[in-house]
Amino acid sequence: MKINTVLFDMDGLLLDTEPLWGESMLRVAQQHNIDITADKFKETTGLRIYEVTDYWSHKYPWEGASSEKVADDILDDIIALSKEKGRVMPGVVSSLELLKANNYKIGLASSSPARMIDELISHFDIKKYFDEITSADVVALGKPHPAVFLHAAKALNANPLECVVLEDSLNGLIAGKAARMKVIIVPDVLNFHKPQMEVADAKLTSLEEFDLGLLQSL
């Protein structure tokens, strides 16, 4: 089948916000006297933020605010911090322009909450490129479960076999493959050479390397 739909992750792929999550999580945890340190964040890699704080409430219980309130505070902080320090990743706008000009259906499928997605893609002026925006808020399970990608494909009236996923993380790669979609991985430098990334159909150092020839070869 010919690829006619492209689904993008957000954090770490469209926007350079991935490193900022740890900064926000640590600051808010300290404000609420939660006994957690940055080295513990790996315990919740891939979880959605409300799942992260729920995990903390069981493993590192604290007095006071609910886990939902802590998650909301982290979201407020990461949104503000991303607007201040974040940026659109290299090659993003040119890739979106190229796909739009060639009539591909374009979706965003992210584990970030809907309000964060909407605020940031509006702030960085890339919302106009997407035909569908799907947050893992609307599905039962986040990545590496494929639900968010399957939901986005259905909303775009696309067969999963006609979709390609652009991702930066291993969880996203697993989710895309589980959805029976092609996956182009754009890992950060620390993960680029990890053998797990070789499961992807293609691997790029940056979206500046993305072109239609690559899509048509999948």
FIRO-775425 format. One line per field, with one value per residue (C-alpha): residue in one letter; residue number from 0; chain; x negated, y negated, z negated. Coordinates in pm, 1 decimal, decimal comma, always signed. Each point is the difference from the previous one (the first is absolute). Example, Ala and Ser with C-alpha at 12.3 -4.5 7.8 and 13.67 -1.06 7.14 Angstrom:
! residues 2
residuo A/S
num 0/1
cadena A/A
px -1230,0/-137,0
py +450,0/-344,0
pz -780,0/+66,0
END
This chain:
! residues 218
residuo M/K/I/N/T/V/L/F/D/M/D/G/L/L/L/D/T/E/P/L/W/G/E/S/M/L/R/V/A/Q/Q/H/N/I/D/I/T/A/D/K/F/K/E/T/T/G/L/R/I/Y/E/V/T/D/Y/W/S/H/K/Y/P/W/E/G/A/S/S/E/K/V/A/D/D/I/L/D/D/I/I/A/L/S/K/E/K/G/R/V/M/P/G/V/V/S/S/L/E/L/L/K/A/N/N/Y/K/I/G/L/A/S/S/S/P/A/R/M/I/D/E/L/I/S/H/F/D/I/K/K/Y/F/D/E/I/T/S/A/D/V/V/A/L/G/K/P/H/P/A/V/F/L/H/A/A/K/A/L/N/A/N/P/L/E/C/V/V/L/E/D/S/L/N/G/L/I/A/G/K/A/A/R/M/K/V/I/I/V/P/D/V/L/N/F/H/K/P/Q/M/E/V/A/D/A/K/L/T/S/L/E/E/F/D/L/G/L/L/Q/S/L
num 0/1/2/3/4/5/6/7/8/9/10/11/12/13/14/15/16/17/18/19/20/21/22/23/24/25/26/27/28/29/30/31/32/33/34/35/36/37/38/39/40/41/42/43/44/45/46/47/48/49/50/51/52/53/54/55/56/57/58/59/60/61/62/63/64/65/66/67/68/69/70/71/72/73/74/75/76/77/78/79/80/81/82/83/84/85/86/87/88/89/90/91/92/93/94/95/96/97/98/99/100/101/102/103/104/105/106/107/108/109/110/111/112/113/114/115/116/117/118/119/120/121/122/123/124/125/126/127/128/129/130/131/132/133/134/135/136/137/138/139/140/141/142/143/144/145/146/147/148/149/150/151/152/153/154/155/156/157/158/159/160/161/162/163/164/165/166/167/168/169/170/171/172/173/174/175/176/177/178/179/180/181/182/183/184/185/186/187/188/189/190/191/192/193/194/195/196/197/198/199/200/201/202/203/204/205/206/207/208/209/210/211/212/213/214/215/216/217
cadena A/A/A/A/A/A/A/A/A/A/A/A/A/A/A/A/A/A/A/A/A/A/A/A/A/A/A/A/A/A/A/A/A/A/A/A/A/A/A/A/A/A/A/A/A/A/A/A/A/A/A/A/A/A/A/A/A/A/A/A/A/A/A/A/A/A/A/A/A/A/A/A/A/A/A/A/A/A/A/A/A/A/A/A/A/A/A/A/A/A/A/A/A/A/A/A/A/A/A/A/A/A/A/A/A/A/A/A/A/A/A/A/A/A/A/A/A/A/A/A/A/A/A/A/A/A/A/A/A/A/A/A/A/A/A/A/A/A/A/A/A/A/A/A/A/A/A/A/A/A/A/A/A/A/A/A/A/A/A/A/A/A/A/A/A/A/A/A/A/A/A/A/A/A/A/A/A/A/A/A/A/A/A/A/A/A/A/A/A/A/A/A/A/A/A/A/A/A/A/A/A/A/A/A/A/A/A/A/A/A/A/A/A/A/A/A/A/A
px +0,0/-109,3/-65,2/+253,7/+1,0/-279,3/+34,6/-238,4/-89,8/-48,0/-249,1/-353,8/+105,2/+194,3/-105,8/-316,3/+198,4/-113,7/-283,1/+231,6/+234,1/-256,2/-60,2/+371,9/+64,9/-283,9/+95,7/+366,7/-87,9/-219,3/+280,3/+226,8/-271,8/+6,8/-303,5/-116,7/-321,0/-75,0/-164,2/+339,5/+170,2/-109,6/+251,5/+283,1/-146,5/+280,3/+284,9/+242,4/-39,2/+309,9/-131,1/-339,7/+139,4/+232,7/-307,8/-180,0/+295,6/-36,8/-379,4/-91,2/+312,5/+26,4/+238,7/+220,9/+87,5/+152,1/-196,5/+234,7/-80,9/-374,4/+42,3/+192,9/-275,4/-265,0/+202,1/+28,5/-375,1/-105,8/+227,0/-145,6/-355,4/+43,6/+121,6/-301,5/-276,6/+139,3/-40,7/+122,8/-245,2/-207,9/+176,8/+349,5/+153,4/-157,1/+124,3/+353,4/+2,0/-119,1/+270,9/+270,7/-106,4/+22,3/+343,5/-99,0/+233,1/-190,3/+73,4/-151,6/+16,1/-158,5/+1,3/+5,2/+333,3/+224,4/-28,8/-379,6/+4,4/+243,7/-178,1/-344,4/+77,7/+201,8/-282,7/-259,6/+236,2/+10,0/+361,0/+114,6/-181,4/+193,7/+321,4/+43,6/-142,2/+27,9/-111,1/-39,8/+254,3/+272,7/-118,7/-25,0/-373,3/-293,7/-304,5/-148,3/+360,7/+105,6/+338,9/-92,0/-129,1/+300,2/+236,3/-171,3/+8,9/+371,0/+71,3/-184,7/+187,0/-337,1/-87,6/-287,1/-187,4/+7,2/-150,9/-352,4/-86,6/-279,2/-134,7/-303,5/+51,4/-14,1/+351,1/+129,3/-183,5/+156,2/+345,0/-29,9/-112,3/+276,3/+249,5/-136,7/-129,7/-335,7/-224,1/-270,4/-199,1/-187,9/-176,1/-205,9/-376,5/-7,4/+237,7/-90,8/-221,5/+204,3/+74,5/+372,0/+30,7/-86,1/+357,5/+108,5/+51,2/-233,0/-217,5/-91,0/-231,5/+241,8/+322,7/-220,3/-76,1/+369,4/+121,2/+268,1/-244,4/-33,9/+378,0/+47,1/-267,9/+177,5
py +0,0/-354,3/-232,0/-285,5/-96,4/-123,4/-5,3/-207,6/+27,7/-337,7/-4,2/+49,5/+22,6/-315,1/-200,7/+7,7/+43,3/+346,1/-120,1/-252,7/+263,1/+105,9/-361,4/-63,0/+331,4/-54,3/-360,7/+84,3/+312,5/-214,2/-257,1/+277,5/+162,7/+321,0/+210,5/+68,2/-75,0/-28,2/+343,7/+153,6/-141,4/+303,7/+203,1/-178,2/-38,7/+10,8/-54,3/-287,6/-274,9/+97,1/+357,7/-128,8/-189,7/+289,0/+225,5/-250,6/-6,6/+375,1/+24,5/-335,4/-107,7/-357,1/-213,3/-262,0/-41,2/+284,4/+170,8/-167,7/-344,5/+73,4/+110,4/-319,2/-208,9/+182,1/-66,9/-370,6/-11,5/+197,7/-203,9/-328,3/+136,1/+133,9/-335,9/-163,6/+247,1/+233,1/-19,6/+165,5/+274,0/-36,8/+118,3/+4,4/-288,7/+102,1/+358,8/-114,4/-241,1/+277,6/+241,5/-266,5/-98,0/+363,9/+65,0/+245,0/+28,2/-127,7/+93,4/-65,5/+288,8/-76,4/+135,8/-357,0/-133,9/-177,5/-341,9/+12,2/+107,5/-272,5/-278,4/+87,5/+67,7/-322,9/-191,6/+132,6/-56,0/+354,8/+92,0/-103,1/+295,5/+277,2/+157,0/+193,1/-47,1/+296,0/+8,1/+323,6/-164,6/+148,9/+362,2/+250,2/+63,3/-217,9/+99,4/+260,7/+112,7/-84,3/-150,1/-365,3/+70,5/+217,8/-270,1/-265,0/+220,8/+69,4/-371,9/-61,4/+286,4/+164,6/+368,9/+64,8/+169,4/-333,6/-191,7/-89,1/-110,1/-248,5/+50,9/-70,2/+256,6/+376,0/+2,7/-185,4/+235,8/+302,1/-160,9/-78,7/+351,1/+150,4/-210,4/+166,7/-332,8/-83,9/-188,1/-257,5/-56,7/-323,3/+81,3/-240,8/+43,3/+210,2/+259,2/-13,0/+308,2/+216,4/+333,4/-23,7/-291,7/+230,4/+135,4/-324,4/-9,4/-298,0/-203,5/-367,8/-226,8/-289,5/-80,1/-209,1/+335,7/+76,1/+1,5/+151,9/+253,0/+152,0/+22,2/+158,3/+259,7/+138,6
pz +0,0/+71,6/-295,2/-6,1/-370,6/-227,4/-379,6/-212,8/-366,6/-173,8/-291,1/+125,5/+364,6/+88,3/-302,6/-208,3/-321,5/-112,4/-231,5/-164,3/-146,0/-259,1/-101,3/-52,8/-176,2/-244,9/-77,2/-66,1/-200,4/-224,8/-41,4/-128,2/-215,7/+203,0/-82,6/+356,0/+187,8/+371,9/+12,3/-90,2/+310,3/+202,1/-203,4/+181,7/+350,1/+255,0/-247,1/+45,7/-260,2/-201,5/-6,8/-115,1/-299,3/-85,0/-6,1/-223,7/-240,5/-56,5/+1,3/-160,8/-191,2/-124,4/-203,8/+158,3/+367,4/+199,6/+275,4/+253,2/-143,7/+21,8/+363,6/+78,6/-159,2/+206,1/+314,6/-80,0/-58,8/+309,2/+228,1/-130,4/+9,5/+354,6/+124,2/-163,8/+86,6/+265,7/+376,6/+315,0/+95,3/+319,2/+314,5/-152,0/+194,5/+331,1/-47,7/-81,8/+294,5/+232,9/-115,4/+22,5/+351,6/+110,0/-153,8/-272,0/-297,5/-305,5/-359,8/-339,9/-247,7/-335,7/-354,9/-129,3/-132,8/+249,8/-162,5/+17,3/+364,3/+99,9/-188,9/+133,4/+364,5/+2,1/-168,5/+246,4/+296,2/+135,9/-84,2/+349,7/+159,9/-176,6/+124,8/-326,4/-349,3/-238,2/-362,0/-192,2/-235,1/+219,9/-7,7/-283,1/+30,7/+103,9/+200,7/+42,4/+50,5/+359,9/-95,3/+57,8/+351,8/+88,0/-130,4/+213,3/+311,5/-46,6/-39,2/+328,0/+171,4/+65,8/+9,3/-247,1/+286,0/+185,1/-294,2/-99,5/-353,0/-74,7/-352,1/-216,5/-279,0/-39,5/-150,3/+305,0/+233,1/-171,7/+13,0/+370,1/+90,5/-217,0/+198,0/+319,9/+125,5/+150,8/-242,6/+65,2/-316,8/-73,5/-330,2/-203,8/+8,5/-319,2/+144,5/+367,6/+3,6/-237,7/+170,4/-85,7/+243,7/+291,9/-11,7/+171,5/+375,1/+25,6/-237,4/+36,3/-195,5/+57,4/+184,2/+228,3/+168,8/+62,3/+362,6/+222,3/+140,1/-344,7/-44,0/+341,6/-71,8/-308,6
END
